[in-house]
């Protein structure tokens, strides 16, 4: 691959962007053949969708006891711990160079620190189901940025139609004809801004870090380290420190970080390696479905007809924005 790869739009942004490079495939021999994974990729795909879908529930439970910035800080800490542990086990080194770390700091802000915090603040006033659906709009924002920046990823009529359909779906989810169906406009705006932040981050990574040839794991670990450092500075300045640690919210934050941010990246990276980025990215479309089911079944969140209908429209539009024109067959 020659583009930056990321965990797209997943679960409140479990996003780590990593640079990739094009290398010729080595011939497979008994000495170099890769070991077959213990679990079929479909099982890992389903597990990843569950983990990211439940992340919105974890955010909601975490904010019941901790300030949003500390939920995000805890998430970053535990997610970073997982990747650093794997780095140590594999004896990989973090990337070097001030320029690279500068780019990683920007990537960490737009792909981790900012969107994670926005989702945590949003879920103070909106249900986790709505946050999960807003998360699925990230491909739509990416399309808007591609058009605005006149990038080389030129939009087709089908992709522009997907953009319009997707944002129409957002309006249906919000029930704008009846005053946002009782949803908090500020919280909804923060959730949508979090998804926009992902799109900005992906554009930045694509332009600055793609094709660097550095290890995906090392780059992602460094990115999470930068994001953790940013939150460690900001959280004490703008939020009250926890004075108690109730078990259930604490476990939710641990799961959000260790599973939803650290372990999920490792699973997603393995899927990209095995089945390719296009198939791996399809997990994005299952996340809002699982987030909605979890919010309704476990948290008892109220669901009106327009929420699932609008979510399906959003996902259909997002899928259209990801289509690419077919290559023309050479004339004989």
MOLINDA-V237519 format. One record per run of one state. SS is the DSSP state (~ for helix, > for strand, _ for the rest). FROM is the first residue (numbers start at 1). LEN is the number of residues. Records with the same first field share a line. If there is no record, write none. Layout:
BEGIN
SS=FROM-LEN + FROM-LEN
END
This chain:
BEGIN
_=1-4 + 6-12 + 19-22 + 63-5 + 91-7 + 123-5 + 136-2 + 149-8 + 175-1 + 179-1 + 183-2 + 209-7 + 239-8 + 276-1 + 282-2 + 298-7 + 322-11
>=5-1 + 18-1
~=41-22 + 68-23 + 98-25 + 128-8 + 138-11 + 157-18 + 176-3 + 180-3 + 185-24 + 216-23 + 247-29 + 277-5 + 284-14 + 305-17
END
